[in-house]
Amino acid sequence: MALKIERIYTKPADMDGYRILIDRLWPRGISKEKAALDEWFKTIAPTKELRQWFGHDPEKYDEFKTRYIAELDANPDRDEFLKLIQAHLAEGNVIMLFGAKDETHNQAVVLKEYLDKLL
């Protein structure tokens, strides 16, 4: 079973798995039906302050990654999220969905790397 990330605005590349939105804000222009989500776990996303500071600036990405990992380590919902991911990975794929345009420099990439190390 695999942990994957996918941009929610693209046509779903993979519907075979548990689909979870990991953004704090609902993606603009996406209906609940089109999203085809199993869950929205917004508390695992970066804080509003960190998200606004980062502004999806690739030059700030390394510092963003460091700060977001620190937030994840201190997040009271982290263990619940880990259990959720582990439970669904035992049954099949897990697809974490994000809205950022930059598919390389975003919180989903950081979160996937973080989870890969913990799982």
Long-range contacts (C-beta under 8 A, 24 or more apart in sequence): 1-89, 1-90, 1-91, 1-92, 1-93, 1-94, 2-89, 2-93, 2-94, 3-85, 3-89, 3-93, 3-94, 3-96, 3-112, 3-115, 3-116, 3-119, 4-93, 4-94, 4-95, 4-96, 4-112, 5-95, 5-96, 5-97, 5-98, 5-108, 5-109, 5-111, 5-112, 6-95, 6-96, 6-97, 6-98, 7-97, 7-98, 7-99, 7-100, 7-101, 7-103, 8-35, 8-97, 8-98, 8-99, 9-99, 12-36, 14-93, 14-95, 16-92, 16-93, 17-88, 17-92, 17-93, 17-94, 17-95, 18-88, 18-91, 18-92, 18-93, 18-94, 18-95, 19-95, 19-97, 20-84, 20-94, 20-95, 20-96, 20-97, 21-97, 21-98, 22-96, 22-97, 22-98, 22-107, 22-108, 22-111, 23-97, 23-98, 23-99, 23-107, 24-48, 24-51, 25-99, 27-99, 28-99, 30-99, 35-97, 37-97, 39-84, 41-77, 41-81, 41-84, 43-75, 43-77, 43-81, 44-72, 44-75, 44-77, 44-78, 44-81, 44-111, 45-107, 46-71, 46-107, 47-71, 51-107, 56-100, 56-101, 56-102, 56-105, 56-106, 58-102, 58-104, 58-105, 61-105, 64-105, 64-110, 65-110, 68-107, 68-110, 68-111, 69-110, 69-114, 72-111, 72-114, 82-115, 82-118, 82-119, 85-115, 85-119, 86-119, 89-119
